[in-house]
């Protein structure tokens, strides 16, 4: 989490008008330190590849069913960027 948060804060400071996208690999690497479920990795990538909000919301519920703390970690990040 610290690496992603540090990157976000740095980007906002250095380039305040540039949109920042969260890389699923960074999110996965940071969350996998806490949760070792291999199945979560696949669920994260499936969320990242979806093209509609409705599909994303359905897939994110699968993460929540598997591990509600992992879901809470994902849920705190801005989904509009």
Secondary structure, DSSP 8 states (H G I E B T S, - for coil): -HHHHHHHHHHHHH-TTS-----HHHHHHHHHTT---HHHHHHHHHHHH--SHHHHHHHHHHHHHH-HHHHHHHHTS-S--
